[in-house]
Amino acid sequence: MKKLLTILTILILAAGAALAQGGGYVPDPMSIGVGARALGMGRAYVGVAEDGDALFVNPAGIARVTNPKLSSMYSSLMSDVNYMVVGGVYPYGENSAIGAGIVNAYTADIPLTNSNGTPVGTGTWGNSVMFLSAGTYLKNLPAFKTVDKDVMVGGSFKYHSVGGTGSNDVADVADAAGTGYSVDLGVLYPATDYLTLGANYQNVLASKMTRSSGINETIPSTLKVGGKMCLIGREGQAYTIHDSRRLYLNADYDINSDNSGNVPHLGLEFWPVGNLALRAGMDNKDLTAGLGIRLGGLEFNYAYHPYSGINENATSFFSISYLGEAAKRALRIVFESPGDKAVIYNDHIKVAGRVEAVGGDGTESPTGPITVKVNGVVVTTAKDNTFSAEVPVDRIGKKLLIAEASDTAGDYTQQEFRLLRLISFADVPEGYWAKQPIENTGTVGLVEGYPDGTFKPDRALTRAELATLMVRAKGIKIPEGPAKKVFKDVNPDFWAAKYIEVAKREGLIECYPDKSFRPNNKINKVEGIAILVRFENMKVAYEVYEKPYWDMSAKHWGAKYVQAAKEYGMLKYVDRNYLHPKEALSRAESVEMLSKTSLAGTKIKDLYTWELGFNRETIPERPNVRAAM
């Protein structure tokens, strides 16, 4: 923070000094360009939009700022006009930033003459544009929360001011002073890992420049579009992978609303090492050049930019920027598969990816051999630092995988990703109408398949099987000892006798008028619905006055149960308003209705809650190495 305050003081003093200088003709300060880095690349910067300079060229770019940035530039144009830029950006909230800046051109000691050419004194003249900017990721905005792309947007509110002083004999100097307002809107989109596209509509909501004389002038608008392509380096992987070199090709095109014509910009930026940049470009017809040096969180840039339309056109620009301390070198695991929150069915999964290093001295290759572990098990790593292995997923439900990577330099990182393994059955294929409820209820343990790995979804349920299913779903403990004979036709040694005993005790099932249960009878749809209604403790009407379905009378004994289940949303699977009440209830239908109960609904919701339930099975022993920042 002490260093940051020191740099800020230097920039403020530089701005004050610039405003006190003198010169001649003062052009529009935005037409000259802002930032020596951009000027060295022919002003092709809309797709680059980095650090503090971004708020002047494309405010969307400041969304990427993670620590305070300051920038300043100074030049003397034609030895008369003093040109100064000062800007600052500060991160605010999550993936957002705000910024402010000023661009100023000023000259003094301007010789003034009257209409006869007689000298009448001297004057001064200045032209300033002040910026108040903000940038964020599009998905941070409430209306675009579902956007999964890293699109950045930003805007700048600008205050324009022109004015000067002159001899009392020349009233036109004061009359030409004026102020105005305008707005810039920008967007920046990393389309691929080697191409970034950008656009900035400058003065899109422009006001009039109001002169002291009462004359209003429109502030012309400009649509700037451009892109940045990485030709060499990890970012583009065009020629080399493990190398600190970078080569960027930048191109912009300005579409002007006035009569000045459209302007192309082209630039190259080459980083032979991590802290030195060489630049060249073409600004319309003017060839440009520049270089940059980064040291200790500071960046020094120089640009040579001639202006063919102006005499004495050889102009040098110098800038100093505060970028903050360079990120410490750290390892990073980049996964090809699986992604976080992956849903799988198999008892194993392929884990593949690569290990790379970022930050520090600019190198992006880990030091020495790489060690990769997944849940404590060492994974073979190739020479190019890629890895691939089959990892067991030994249980149904939630699984947390922890990947670790370390190198011989002591760099270390770990990354967690969550898996959800669903149960699957050989006879429940993709596209089966009840596939999802069968898998969900089976995964949370409410229903079971057969020992041969099938579910037999279309098989009719018996009354004993449905009673057993309900008791298991509720998780009711089965009493020890022999079963009691609760129905005259259910012997204590019957396979489901204890489940039937508990189901009767809990009020889930009822007997027939002759006091029998008929456990091996196939249960029809109405009987099954009635049991599930009692299972869910639904409110049941005393009497039903209209048919719940076209093929079921309102006077049917089960009409009130069917109506209650229908209103509850349990029977949404019924097709074309025909229930077919006398048909046997299939296992798939029973599971579909069971999945709509509050008990099953809560368990299934918890199953898909990615923030809870992922516990470490194997806690990795962290090596005695440096942690990734």
Sequence and secondary structure as in RCSB ss.txt:
>XXXX:A:sequence
MKKLLTILTILILAAGAALAQGGGYVPDPMSIGVGARALGMGRAYVGVAEDGDALFVNPAGIARVTNPKLSSMYS
SLMSDVNYMVVGGVYPYGENSAIGAGIVNAYTADIPLTNSNGTPVGTGTWGNSVMFLSAGTYLKNLPAFKTVDKD
VMVGGSFKYHSVGGTGSNDVADVADAAGTGYSVDLGVLYPATDYLTLGANYQNVLASKMTRSSGINETIPSTLKV
GGKMCLIGREGQAYTIHDSRRLYLNADYDINSDNSGNVPHLGLEFWPVGNLALRAGMDNKDLTAGLGIRLGGLEF
NYAYHPYSGINENATSFFSISYLGEAAKRALRIVFESPGDKAVIYNDHIKVAGRVEAVGGDGTESPTGPITVKVN
GVVVTTAKDNTFSAEVPVDRIGKKLLIAEASDTAGDYTQQEFRLLRLISFADVPEGYWAKQPIENTGTVGLVEGY
PDGTFKPDRALTRAELATLMVRAKGIKIPEGPAKKVFKDVNPDFWAAKYIEVAKREGLIECYPDKSFRPNNKINK
VEGIAILVRFENMKVAYEVYEKPYWDMSAKHWGAKYVQAAKEYGMLKYVDRNYLHPKEALSRAESVEMLSKTSLA
GTKIKDLYTWELGFNRETIPERPNVRAAM
>XXXX:A:secstr
 HHHHHHHHHHHHHHHHHHT   S    HHHH S HHHHHTTT  TTT  TTTHHHH GGGGGG  S EEEEEEE
EETTTEEEEEEEEEEE SSSEEEEEEEEEEEEEEEEEE TTS EEEEEEEEEEEEEEEEEEEGGGSGGGTT  S 
 EEEEEEEEEEEEEE  TT THHHHT EEEEEEEEEEEEE SSSEEEEEEEETTT  EEEETTS EEE   EEEE
EEEEEEESTTT SS SS S EEEEEEEEEEESSTT  EEEEEEEEEEETTEEEEEEEETTEEEEEEEEEETTEEE
EEEE   TTSSS   EEEEEEE  S    EEEEEEEE  TTEEE SSEEEEEEEEEEESTTS  S SS  EEEET
TEEE B TTSEEEEEEE  SSEEEEEEEEEE TTSEEEEEEEEEEE    TTS TT TTHHHHHHHHHTTSS   
TTS   TTSB BHHHHHHHHHHHHT    SSS    STT  TTSTTHHHHHHHHHTTS    TTS   TTSB BH
HHHHHHHHHHHT    S   S SBTTB TTSTTHHHHHHHHHHTTTTT  TT   TTSB BHHHHHHHHTTSHHH
HHHHHHHT TTSS   SS     SSEE  
